[in-house]
Amino acid sequence: MLTDLRLGFRTLARNPGFAFAAILSIGLAIGANAAIFSLADGFVLRPLPVPRASEVHTVSTRVERGHFTPFSGLSYPEYQDFSGGNRSFQSVAAFHPVTVGFAKDAQGQAQLRTSLAVSANFFEAMGVTPQLGRGFNRGEGQAPGRDALVLLSHQAWMTDFSGDASVVGRQVRLNGRDFEIIGVTPESFVGMDLHFRPSLFFPVTMERALGLSAVEPLTDREQRLYIVKGRLRPGVSRAAASSEAEAIFRGLQSSHPATNRNVDGAVRTELQSRVDDDPLTPNVMAILGLLALIVLAVACGNVANLISSRASARVREAAMRLSLGAGRWRLTRELMAETSVLALLGGVVGVAVAATAVRLFPQIDVPGDMPVTTVVELDQRVLWLTLAVATVSALLCGLGPALLAARTDVVSALKRLDGGRRRLWGRKTLVSVQIAGSLILLMAGTQLSRGLSSALDVDRGYQVDNRITMRMDPALAGYDPERTVQFYRTLLERTRTVGGVRSATLSSWVPMADGWRSQPFAPDGFQLPAGQDGATVLYNVVGDAFFSTLGVPMVAGRAFLPTDRADAPLVAVVNQMFAQRYLGDRPVGRRITLGALGGRSVEIVGVSVTGKNISVLEPPLAFMYLPFAQHPQSRMTLTADVAGNAAAMSGLLRGVISGIDPEIPVYGVRTLRDIFEQRSVKVVNLIRSILAFVGVLGLTLALLGLYALVAYQVSRRTREIGIRMAIGAGQRQVLLMVLKQAAGMAAIGIAVGLSVGLAIAPALTIIGNRPAYDSVLFTVAPVAMLLTTILAAGIPARRASRIDPQRALRHE
């Protein structure tokens, strides 16, 4: 085999033009696939950073079907019931992402830190051994408020303590309370989410003591905040575990009907969980991956055509070797080794292309309490994928031409009765397929890109210019609920008096930022599906001037007023989608019940437009607003509408907060424009750039393939063309003859590509609001492709029309 590879290297070295074209073609295609896989890996596919990650499954509840968030977490009592009642898992652990105020000592200024509140068995269940110190011992993390223990992440250990090995046993403060550091997690363990990387880990039993919850999460069955994961026992399938989960939750429906009626259990893989929780991202990645595979197929067809052309030219060499006793398998093996060298070198080029592309991918930061960053990088898994793609490419490119060369008829070849022309139909078919693939890429990419552009142009339902936001949580400074409400009242009064501030408001989160929440509710008088007592809606707790400050239009009723106080009747504002789905033609004045059965009833006093709250690519979603005065929260966002540069006002507004209480940390200071750009424009432009690159690459490879085949045909028909010209054919006739053949191949490919494009068009409407069948696109794209292919064939056609008949007649 090594001998064959060395021979392949020497053969390619003697034909540098052919080698360069083939390696570049396959390298660009492999690079595109590796880069898109890296992107999908960073957003969806990367496994959890725990040992034997494939064994870890997610236990979820499902309260409703057919709405935005069908799956939810578990309440802590439900987690305890499931943990003690199941037989499918070795162990299950619960955790909940939170943010806390962290200080290295009592005198230090508290800084916001992302954290995980975890069950006591979390590290043992996930198979994570602390790099330093220990995890939680048996008996710890069981009683509320008793074990003030914390583990640091490796990054927090290095950042805050400079990697000091004596950190174990030291006291730090979380939300003003002393905690003992008992360990440091390994560097490889960055958390249980692709994007959120916690700095601290402490027992869930300390949440209430830290003021992170208004209720006791250990006993409240309605607060389904906890993510539950565990390892299946050997031999237990996911389906069997899911059936057991359903049985356990059916039992809870009987024993706890007030809180568990219609609450089902489910067991999902990590990938299923990610797809269910964010279906749009996997769909986008799947489309990009499919387009990249089409590029790879076009490149393989290109290289196969180049190899076939060389194999035909070397047919006498193959025949002579066969006549001298060389075996057909030996000849096939040598040709495959040559193709393998091309594929491997193409893989090296592909890695370089992918590495360059990954560096060019912008870092996507999602604003929120817990900053979300998507890391796109080349790792060992991507390199293995590149090797696999290169190997498959070698088979696709070289196996067919190698087998055909090995089947050469010795007598005909030695008599120079070349049968290559009879085999041109295969190469013509490849070119037609390449053109079809390129047209599919062109139409799909254009359709998706236009859909993305239209998504950015759609009215988002709020204004982003001249608005600045900043996040704060008085609980981090030890405020109780009453002091918190007073702090925010004073903050709004002082902010509205600052020069340049036109209006100011509060909200639990702002559009496009991370941190959205959902609220169970039951609309009065609305007939829900059989067996369903309520639905779930996204909601936001906002101040009285929220709609005017963010420029959210009202279409019916009124916005919140200062008179909507805690002692006033409960009210809510919903968007048009909510009103249409649940409230009928006259939504204002209707009532809904919040929470589980027996919850509070609120009156709908207004209807706002249906805007974009999570992403510009989201479909129209039902949404609800609740007044802050009636639903006070500790962690809120201040948004100010200012005259002039919003970012320049940050110092003045920070001064207002500091003037009230300098101990309250302020974080997440960003303009609404910046949040929108990061969450929407940046992501959209990234996808559009990838689509453009893939489309141009596919078109270039297809045109190169057409050019190579037409040039090869011209070289093979030099003598024939000379004879035609000798008996009277003119340059125009020869030019048209060659172009006609190229147009025929292009027409077949365009017909196939157009048919496939029409078939897949409805699937491309998942992005934006473009119609599935765009008459302009489906007319212009095929015509442009036909003209481009004829232009690509024009150079060899012109060369054919200028052949000297006398030289052509002497051509061998």
C-alpha positions in Angstrom: 0.0 0.0 0.0 2.8 2.4 0.8 4.4 1.6 -2.6 1.0 2.5 -4.2 0.8 5.8 -2.3 4.4 6.8 -3.3 3.6 6.0 -6.9 0.5 8.1 -6.6 2.5 11.1 -5.2 5.0 10.8 -8.1 2.2 10.6 -10.7 0.5 13.7 -9.4 3.9 15.5 -9.2 4.2 15.0 -13.0 0.8 16.5 -13.5 0.7 19.6 -11.3 -2.1 21.3 -13.1 -4.4 18.4 -12.7 -3.4 17.8 -9.1 -3.9 21.5 -8.2 -7.4 21.6 -9.7 -8.5 18.3 -8.0 -7.0 19.1 -4.6 -8.4 22.6 -4.5 -11.8 21.4 -5.6 -12.1 18.7 -3.0 -10.3 20.8 -0.3 -12.7 23.7 -0.6 -15.7 21.3 -0.4 -14.3 19.4 2.6 -13.4 22.7 4.3 -17.0 24.0 3.8 -18.4 20.8 5.4 -15.9 20.9 8.3 -16.6 24.6 9.0 -20.4 24.1 9.0 -20.0 21.0 11.2 -18.0 23.1 13.6 -20.8 25.7 13.6 -23.4 23.0 14.2 -21.2 21.5 16.9 -21.0 24.8 18.7 -24.8 25.4 18.6 -26.3 21.9 18.9 -24.1 18.8 18.6 -21.2 19.1 21.1 -21.6 16.4 23.9 -21.8 17.2 27.5 -18.3 17.6 29.1 -18.8 14.6 31.4 -17.5 11.0 31.2 -19.6 8.7 28.9 -21.9 11.6 27.9 -24.1 9.3 25.7 -25.4 7.6 28.9 -26.8 10.9 30.3 -30.5 11.5 29.6 -32.9 14.3 30.6 -36.0 13.7 32.7 -38.7 16.3 31.9 -42.3 17.1 32.5 -44.8 17.9 29.8 -47.7 20.0 30.8 -49.2 20.8 27.4 -48.8 19.9 23.8 -48.6 22.0 20.7 -47.4 25.3 22.3 -44.1 27.1 22.5 -42.5 25.1 25.3 -44.0 21.6 25.5 -41.3 20.3 27.9 -40.4 21.7 31.3 -38.2 20.9 34.2 -39.2 19.3 37.5 -40.1 20.8 40.8 -37.7 19.7 43.6 -40.4 17.5 45.2 -41.1 15.9 41.8 -37.3 15.3 41.5 -37.3 13.6 44.9 -40.3 11.4 44.0 -38.8 10.4 40.7 -35.3 9.8 42.2 -36.7 7.5 44.8 -39.3 5.7 42.6 -37.4 4.9 39.4 -35.4 1.8 38.6 -34.1 2.8 35.1 -31.4 5.2 36.3 -28.3 4.6 38.3 -28.8 8.0 39.8 -30.4 11.3 38.8 -29.3 14.8 39.7 -31.1 18.1 39.7 -29.7 21.6 39.1 -30.9 25.1 38.4 -28.9 28.0 36.9 -29.0 31.2 39.0 -26.9 34.3 39.5 -25.5 35.5 42.9 -23.5 38.3 44.2 -20.0 37.0 44.9 -17.3 38.6 47.1 -14.0 37.1 48.1 -14.4 38.5 51.6 -16.7 40.6 53.8 -15.0 43.9 52.7 -15.1 43.1 48.9 -17.6 44.6 46.5 -20.1 42.0 45.3 -19.8 41.0 41.7 -22.4 39.0 39.7 -21.5 35.4 39.1 -23.3 32.8 37.2 -23.9 29.7 39.3 -25.6 26.3 39.5 -27.7 25.3 42.4 -27.3 21.6 42.4 -28.5 18.5 44.3 -26.0 17.0 46.7 -25.4 14.0 44.4 -24.7 16.2 41.3 -21.0 15.6 40.9 -21.2 11.9 41.7 -24.1 11.3 39.3 -22.4 13.1 36.4 -19.1 11.4 37.1 -17.2 14.6 37.7 -14.3 14.4 40.2 -13.1 17.8 41.6 -9.6 18.8 40.5 -9.0 20.2 44.0 -10.8 19.4 47.3 -14.0 17.4 47.2 -17.6 17.4 46.2 -20.6 17.2 48.5 -20.5 14.4 51.1 -23.5 12.2 52.0 -25.7 14.0 54.4 -24.7 17.5 53.0 -27.2 19.5 51.0 -30.2 17.9 52.6 -31.6 20.4 55.1 -32.6 23.9 54.0 -30.0 26.6 54.8 -27.7 24.3 56.7 -24.7 23.6 54.4 -23.2 26.8 53.1 -20.7 25.1 50.8 -19.5 26.1 47.4 -17.2 24.7 44.6 -15.5 27.0 42.2 -15.2 26.3 38.5 -11.6 26.0 37.1 -12.0 29.4 35.3 -13.3 31.1 38.5 -10.4 29.6 40.5 -7.8 30.9 38.0 -9.5 34.3 37.5 -10.4 35.2 41.1 -7.8 33.3 43.1 -4.9 33.0 40.5 -5.0 29.2 40.8 -4.0 29.3 44.5 -4.0 25.6 45.8 -4.8 26.8 49.3 -8.2 28.1 48.4 -10.0 25.1 49.8 -11.3 25.9 53.2 -11.4 29.7 52.6 -14.6 31.7 53.2 -16.3 33.7 50.5 -19.6 35.6 50.5 -22.6 34.8 48.3 -25.4 37.4 48.5 -23.9 38.6 51.8 -23.7 35.2 53.4 -20.5 33.3 54.3 -19.8 30.1 52.3 -16.9 27.7 52.6 -15.0 26.7 49.4 -14.7 22.9 49.4 -13.4 22.2 45.9 -12.5 23.2 42.4 -14.0 21.5 39.3 -11.7 20.2 36.6 -10.9 22.4 33.6 -12.7 20.1 31.2 -16.0 20.5 33.0 -17.5 23.8 31.9 -21.1 23.1 32.9 -24.2 21.3 31.7 -25.0 23.6 28.8 -23.4 24.4 25.5 -23.5 28.2 26.1 -23.9 28.9 29.8 -20.7 28.3 31.8 -21.2 28.6 35.6 -18.6 29.9 38.0 -20.0 28.5 41.2 -21.8 25.3 42.4 -23.7 25.2 45.7 -26.5 23.1 47.2 -30.1 23.7 46.2 -30.9 23.7 49.9 -29.2 27.2 50.1 -31.4 28.9 47.4 -34.0 30.2 49.9 -31.3 31.3 52.3 -29.7 33.3 49.6 -32.9 35.1 48.7 -33.0 33.5 45.2 -36.6 32.4 45.5 -39.7 34.1 47.0 -41.0 30.6 48.0 -39.3 27.5 49.4 -38.2 25.6 46.3 -37.7 22.4 48.2 -41.4 22.0 48.9 -43.2 24.0 46.2 -44.5 21.5 43.6 -45.4 24.2 41.1 -41.9 25.7 40.6 -40.7 23.4 37.8 -37.3 25.1 37.5 -34.9 22.2 38.0 -33.2 20.4 35.1 -32.9 16.7 35.9 -30.4 14.4 34.3 -29.2 11.0 35.0 -27.4 7.9 33.7 -29.4 4.9 32.5 -28.6 1.5 34.0 -26.8 -0.9 31.7 -29.3 -2.6 29.4 -32.1 -0.1 30.0 -33.3 1.6 26.9 -34.5 5.2 26.7 -38.0 4.0 25.7 -38.3 1.8 28.8 -37.1 4.6 31.0 -39.6 7.0 29.4 -42.4 4.5 30.0 -41.4 4.3 33.6 -41.3 8.1 33.9 -44.8 8.3 32.5 -46.0 5.7 35.1 -44.4 7.6 38.0 -46.0 10.9 36.9 -49.4 9.2 36.5 -49.1 8.2 40.1 -48.3 11.8 41.0 -51.4 13.0 39.2 -53.4 10.9 41.6 -51.5 11.7 44.8 -51.1 15.5 44.0 -54.1 16.4 41.7 -53.9 20.1 42.5 -50.4 20.6 41.1 -49.8 17.5 38.9 -53.0 17.1 37.0 -52.1 16.6 33.3 -48.4 16.7 34.1 -46.7 13.8 32.2 -43.1 12.6 32.5 -40.6 12.0 29.6 -37.0 10.8 29.2 -35.1 12.4 26.3 -31.5 12.2 25.0 -29.4 15.3 25.2 -29.8 16.0 21.5 -33.5 15.5 21.7 -33.7 18.0 24.5 -31.7 20.6 22.6 -33.9 20.1 19.5 -37.1 20.3 21.4 -36.1 23.4 23.4 -34.8 25.3 20.3 -36.1 23.7 17.1 -35.2 26.6 14.8 -31.4 26.4 15.4 -31.1 22.6 14.5 -33.3 23.1 11.5 -31.0 25.9 10.2 -27.9 23.9 10.9 -29.5 20.9 9.1 -30.2 23.0 6.0 -26.6 24.4 6.0 -25.2 20.9 6.4 -27.3 19.6 3.5 -26.2 22.5 1.3 -22.5 21.7 2.2 -23.0 18.0 1.3 -24.4 19.1 -2.1 -21.2 21.2 -2.5 -19.1 18.1 -1.6 -21.1 16.0 -4.2 -20.4 18.7 -6.9 -16.7 18.7 -6.0 -16.6 14.9 -6.1 -18.2 14.9 -9.5 -15.7 17.5 -10.7 -12.7 15.4 -9.5 -14.3 12.2 -10.9 -14.5 13.9 -14.3 -10.9 15.0 -14.1 -9.8 11.5 -13.2 -11.9 9.9 -15.9 -10.4 12.3 -18.5 -6.8 11.3 -17.4 -7.7 7.6 -17.2 -9.0 7.7 -20.8 -5.8 9.5 -21.9 -3.8 6.7 -20.2 -5.8 3.9 -21.6 -2.8 2.6 -23.8 -0.6 2.7 -20.7 -3.2 0.6 -18.9 -3.5 -1.8 -21.8 0.2 -2.3 -22.1 0.5 -3.0 -18.4 -2.3 -5.5 -18.6 -0.7 -7.2 -21.6 2.6 -7.5 -19.7 0.8 -9.4 -16.9 -0.3 -6.7 -14.4 -3.5 -7.7 -12.7 -6.7 -5.7 -13.0 -6.9 -5.5 -9.2 -3.4 -4.2 -9.1 -4.2 -1.5 -11.6 -7.4 -0.5 -9.7 -5.5 -0.3 -6.5 -2.9 2.0 -8.0 -5.5 4.3 -9.4 -7.4 4.3 -6.0 -4.1 5.1 -4.2 -3.7 8.1 -6.5 -7.2 9.2 -5.7 -6.6 8.7 -2.0 -3.6 10.9 -2.2 -5.8 13.6 -3.8 -8.4 13.2 -1.1 -6.0 13.3 1.8 -4.2 16.4 0.4 -7.7 17.8 -0.2 -8.4 17.0 3.5 -5.4 19.0 4.6 -6.5 21.9 2.5 -10.0 21.4 3.9 -8.7 21.7 7.5 -6.9 24.9 6.6 -10.1 26.3 4.9 -12.2 25.3 7.9 -9.7 26.8 10.4 -9.8 30.1 8.5 -13.6 30.0 8.3 -14.0 29.3 12.0 -11.7 32.2 12.9 -13.8 34.4 10.7 -17.1 33.3 12.4 -18.1 36.1 14.8 -18.5 35.3 18.5 -22.2 35.4 19.2 -23.0 36.9 22.7 -26.6 36.7 23.9 -27.2 39.4 26.5 -28.8 38.4 29.8 -28.3 37.7 33.5 -26.2 34.7 32.5 -24.1 35.8 29.5 -24.4 33.2 26.7 -21.5 32.7 24.4 -21.4 30.2 21.5 -17.9 28.8 21.1 -17.1 27.6 17.5 -13.8 25.8 17.2 -12.0 23.0 15.5 -11.5 20.0 17.8 -10.6 16.4 17.5 -14.1 15.4 16.5 -14.0 17.8 13.6 -10.6 16.4 12.5 -12.0 12.9 12.6 -15.0 14.0 10.6 -12.6 15.6 8.0 -10.7 12.4 7.7 -13.9 10.4 7.2 -15.2 12.9 4.6 -11.9 12.7 2.8 -12.0 8.9 2.7 -15.6 8.9 1.4 -14.6 11.5 -1.1 -11.8 9.2 -2.4 -14.2 6.4 -2.9 -16.8 8.7 -4.6 -14.2 10.3 -6.9 -12.0 7.4 -7.8 -13.8 4.1 -7.6 -15.8 4.4 -10.7 -13.0 5.7 -13.0 -10.6 3.1 -11.5 -13.0 0.2 -12.2 -13.6 1.4 -15.7 -9.8 1.8 -16.4 -9.2 -1.7 -15.0 -11.8 -3.1 -17.5 -9.9 -1.7 -20.5 -10.1 -4.0 -23.5 -6.4 -4.7 -24.3 -6.7 -5.5 -28.0 -8.9 -2.4 -28.8 -6.7 -0.1 -26.7 -3.4 -1.3 -28.4 -5.0 -0.8 -31.8 -5.9 2.7 -30.6 -9.6 1.9 -31.0 -10.4 4.0 -28.0 -13.8 3.4 -26.6 -13.6 6.6 -24.5 -16.2 8.4 -26.5 -18.8 5.8 -25.7 -18.0 6.5 -22.1 -18.5 10.3 -22.4 -22.2 9.8 -21.5 -21.1 9.1 -17.9 -19.0 12.3 -17.7 -21.8 14.3 -19.3 -24.2 12.9 -16.7 -21.8 13.9 -13.9 -21.6 17.5 -15.3 -25.4 17.6 -15.5 -25.7 16.5 -11.9 -23.1 19.1 -10.9 -25.1 21.8 -12.6 -28.3 20.5 -11.0 -26.7 20.6 -7.6 -25.3 24.1 -8.2 -28.7 25.4 -9.2 -30.3 23.9 -6.1 -27.6 25.6 -4.0 -28.2 28.9 -5.8 -32.0 28.8 -5.4 -32.0 27.5 -1.8 -29.3 29.9 -0.7 -31.1 32.8 -2.3 -34.5 31.8 -0.9 -33.0 31.4 2.6 -31.0 34.6 2.4 -34.0 36.6 1.3 -36.1 35.1 4.0 -33.4 36.2 6.6 -33.4 39.7 5.1 -37.2 39.9 5.3 -37.1 38.7 9.0 -34.9 41.7 9.8 -37.2 44.0 8.0 -40.4 42.8 9.8 -41.7 45.2 12.4 -40.2 43.9 15.7 -42.8 45.6 17.8 -40.5 47.9 19.7 -37.9 50.6 19.1 -34.2 50.0 19.6 -32.6 53.4 19.0 -31.8 55.8 21.8 -32.6 53.2 24.5 -30.1 52.1 27.1 -30.6 49.2 29.6 -28.9 48.1 32.8 -29.6 45.2 35.1 -29.6 45.2 38.9 -30.7 43.1 41.8 -31.0 44.7 45.3 -31.2 41.2 46.9 -27.5 40.9 46.1 -27.0 43.7 48.6 -29.3 42.1 51.2 -32.5 44.0 50.4 -35.8 42.4 51.5 -38.9 42.6 49.2 -40.3 45.8 50.8 -36.9 47.6 50.5 -36.6 46.4 47.0 -39.9 47.9 45.9 -38.9 51.2 47.5 -35.5 51.2 45.8 -37.1 50.8 42.4 -39.7 53.5 43.1 -36.9 55.9 44.1 -34.8 54.8 41.1 -37.5 55.6 38.6 -38.3 59.0 40.2 -34.7 60.1 40.1 -33.9 58.6 36.6 -36.8 60.5 35.0 -35.4 63.8 36.3 -32.0 63.3 34.7 -31.4 65.7 31.8 -31.7 64.0 28.5 -34.0 61.2 29.8 -37.3 61.3 28.0 -38.9 58.3 29.9 -37.8 55.3 32.0 -39.3 52.0 33.0 -38.6 48.6 34.5 -38.9 45.1 33.1 -37.9 41.6 34.2 -36.2 41.3 30.8 -35.9 43.1 27.5 -36.6 41.8 24.0 -33.9 39.7 22.5 -32.1 39.2 25.8 -31.8 35.9 27.6 -34.0 35.2 30.6 -37.5 34.8 29.2 -40.0 33.1 31.4 -43.3 31.3 31.0 -46.5 31.4 33.1 -49.2 28.8 33.2 -52.7 30.2 32.8 -56.3 29.2 32.1 -58.5 31.6 30.0 -62.0 32.0 31.4 -64.6 30.8 29.0 -62.1 29.3 26.5 -62.6 25.7 25.6 -59.2 24.0 26.0 -58.4 20.6 24.4 -59.9 17.6 26.2 -58.0 16.8 29.4 -56.1 20.1 29.5 -56.7 22.5 32.3 -54.4 25.3 31.2 -51.8 26.6 28.8 -48.4 28.3 29.1 -47.5 31.8 27.8 -44.3 33.8 27.8 -44.6 36.9 30.0 -42.7 39.9 31.2 -43.2 41.9 34.4 -43.0 45.6 33.5 -43.3 49.1 34.9 -46.1 51.5 34.1 -44.2 53.4 31.4 -42.9 50.3 29.6 -45.0 50.5 26.4 -44.2 54.2 25.8 -40.5 53.9 26.7 -39.9 51.0 24.3 -42.3 52.3 21.7 -44.6 49.3 21.8 -47.9 50.2 20.1 -51.2 49.4 21.8 -54.0 48.3 19.5 -56.8 48.1 22.0 -57.5 49.1 25.6 -54.8 50.8 27.7 -51.3 50.3 29.0 -50.5 50.0 32.7 -51.1 53.1 34.9 -49.5 54.2 38.2 -52.9 53.4 39.7 -52.3 49.7 39.0 -50.9 49.2 42.5 -50.6 46.1 44.7 -53.9 46.9 46.4 -55.7 47.5 43.1 -57.5 44.8 41.0 -55.1 42.5 39.2 -54.6 43.4 35.5 -52.6 42.2 32.5 -51.9 43.3 28.9 -51.6 40.7 26.2 -50.5 40.8 22.6 -52.7 40.3 19.5 -51.6 36.7 19.1 -52.7 35.9 22.6 -56.0 37.7 22.1 -56.8 36.0 18.8 -56.0 32.5 20.2 -57.7 32.7 23.6 -59.9 35.8 24.0 -62.0 36.2 20.8 -63.1 39.5 19.2 -63.4 41.6 22.4 -60.4 40.7 24.5 -60.4 43.9 26.7 -62.4 43.1 29.9 -62.0 39.3 29.6 -60.3 37.5 32.5 -57.7 34.7 32.8 -56.5 32.7 35.8 -52.8 32.7 36.4 -50.9 29.8 37.9 -52.3 26.3 38.6 -55.9 25.6 39.4 -57.2 27.9 42.0 -54.7 30.7 41.0 -55.3 34.4 40.8 -57.7 35.9 38.3 -56.6 39.0 36.3 -58.5 41.3 34.0 -57.2 42.0 30.5 -57.0 45.8 30.2 -55.0 46.2 26.9 -53.8 44.5 23.8 -50.4 45.3 22.2 -49.0 44.4 18.9 -47.4 41.0 18.4 -43.7 41.6 18.3 -40.4 39.7 18.4 -39.3 38.9 21.9 -36.7 36.1 21.6 -35.5 36.2 18.0 -36.5 37.9 14.8 -36.9 34.4 13.3 -39.5 33.3 15.8 -43.1 32.7 14.6 -45.8 34.9 16.1 -46.1 33.9 19.8 -48.7 34.6 22.4 -47.3 37.0 25.0 -48.5 38.6 28.3 -47.3 41.6 30.4 -47.9 41.9 34.1 -47.4 45.1 36.2 -44.4 45.3 38.4 -46.4 46.9 41.3 -48.6 43.8 41.5 -45.9 41.2 40.8 -42.7 42.7 42.3 -39.4 41.1 41.3 -35.9 41.5 42.8 -33.9 41.3 39.6 -35.1 44.0 37.1 -33.8 45.9 34.1 -33.9 49.7 33.9 -34.6 51.0 30.4 -34.3 54.7 29.6 -35.4 56.5 26.4 -32.8 59.3 26.0 -32.2 62.1 23.6 -28.9 61.6 21.7 -26.3 58.9 22.2 -27.7 56.2 24.5 -24.3 54.7 25.4 -23.1 58.1 26.6 -25.8 58.2 29.3 -24.6 55.1 31.1 -22.3 57.1 33.5 -25.2 59.4 34.6 -27.6 56.5 35.2 -24.9 54.5 37.1 -24.5 57.6 39.2 -28.2 57.7 40.0 -28.1 54.1 41.2 -24.9 54.7 43.2 -26.5 57.8 44.8 -29.3 55.6 46.1 -27.0 52.7 47.3 -23.4 52.2 46.1 -23.5 48.6 47.3 -26.0 47.5 44.6 -24.0 46.0 41.7 -25.0 47.1 38.2 -24.4 44.8 35.3 -25.5 44.2 31.7 -25.2 47.9 30.7 -26.1 47.8 26.9 -28.1 49.7 24.4 -31.1 48.1 22.9 -29.5 48.6 19.5 -26.5 46.6 20.7 -28.7 43.8 22.1 -30.6 43.6 18.8 -27.5 43.6 16.7 -25.9 40.8 18.8 -28.9 38.5 19.0 -30.4 39.1 15.5 -28.4 41.1 12.9 -25.1 39.3 13.7 -26.6 35.9 13.6 -28.5 36.6 10.4 -25.5 38.1 8.7 -23.4 35.0 9.7 -25.9 32.6 8.1 -26.2 34.8 5.0 -22.4 34.8 4.6 -22.3 31.0 4.9 -25.1 30.7 2.3 -23.3 33.1 -0.1 -20.0 31.2 0.3 -21.6 27.8 -0.2 -23.6 29.0 -3.2 -20.6 30.6 -4.9 -18.4 27.6 -4.2 -20.9 25.2 -5.7 -21.4 27.3 -8.8 -17.6 27.7 -9.3 -17.0 24.0 -9.0 -19.9 23.1 -11.4 -18.6 25.6 -14.0 -15.1 24.2 -13.6 -16.4 20.8 -14.2 -18.3 21.9 -17.3 -15.2 23.8 -18.6 -13.0 20.7 -18.0 -15.3 18.4 -19.9 -15.9 20.7 -22.8 -12.1 21.3 -23.1 -11.5 17.5 -23.0 -14.2 16.9 -25.7 -12.5 19.6 -27.9 -9.1 17.9 -27.4 -10.5 14.5 -28.2 -12.3 15.8 -31.3 -9.5 17.9 -32.7 -9.1 15.7 -35.7 -12.9 15.5 -36.3 -13.2 19.3 -36.1 -10.3 19.7 -38.5 -12.0 17.5 -41.0 -15.3 19.4 -40.7 -13.4 22.7 -41.3 -11.5 21.2 -44.2 -14.7 20.3 -46.0 -16.2 23.7 -45.5 -17.4 24.2 -41.9 -16.8 27.7 -40.7 -15.7 29.0 -37.3 -19.3 30.0 -36.4 -20.6 26.5 -37.1 -17.9 24.9 -35.0 -18.5 27.4 -32.2 -22.2 26.7 -32.2 -21.7 22.9 -32.3 -19.5 23.0 -29.1 -21.8 25.4 -27.3 -24.9 23.4 -28.3 -23.4 20.3 -26.6 -22.6 22.3 -23.5 -26.1 23.9 -23.5 -27.6 20.4 -23.7 -25.8 19.2 -20.6 -26.7 22.5 -18.9 -30.4 22.2 -19.9 -30.7 18.7 -18.4 -29.0 19.8 -15.2 -31.2 22.9 -14.9 -34.3 20.9 -15.5 -33.4 18.4 -12.7 -32.3 21.2 -10.4 -35.4 23.3 -11.0 -37.6 20.3 -10.2 -35.8 19.6 -6.9 -35.8 23.3 -6.1 -39.6 23.4 -6.5 -40.0 20.3 -4.4 -38.0 21.6 -1.4 -39.2 25.2 -1.6 -41.9 24.8 1.1 -39.3 23.5 3.6 -37.2 26.7 3.1 -40.0 28.9 4.5 -39.0 28.1 8.1 -36.9 31.3 8.0 -38.5 34.6 7.3 -41.9 35.2 5.7 -41.0 34.8 2.0 -43.5 32.9 -0.1 -42.5 29.2 -0.9 -42.7 29.8 -4.7 -41.0 32.9 -5.8 -41.7 33.4 -9.5 -38.9 35.8 -10.0 -36.3 33.5 -8.3 -37.5 30.4 -10.1 -37.3 32.2 -13.4 -34.1 34.2 -13.1 -32.0 31.5 -11.5 -32.3 28.9 -14.3 -31.8 31.5 -17.0 -28.8 32.9 -15.2 -27.4 29.4 -14.8 -27.9 28.6 -18.5 -26.1 31.8 -19.6 -23.3 31.2 -17.1 -22.7 27.6 -18.2 -22.6 28.7 -21.8 -20.1 31.4 -20.9 -18.0 28.8 -19.1 -18.0 26.6 -22.2 -17.2 29.6 -24.4 -13.4 29.5 -23.9 -12.9 25.9 -25.1 -15.5 26.5 -27.8 -13.7 29.5 -29.1 -10.5 27.5 -29.1 -12.2 24.8 -31.1 -13.4 27.3 -33.7 -9.8 28.5 -34.3 -8.3 25.1 -34.9 -6.0 25.0 -37.9 -7.4 22.2 -40.2 -3.9 21.1 -41.5 -2.5 20.7 -38.0 -5.7 19.0 -36.9 -5.5 16.4 -39.7 -2.0 15.5 -38.4 -3.2 15.3 -34.8 -2.9 12.0 -33.1 
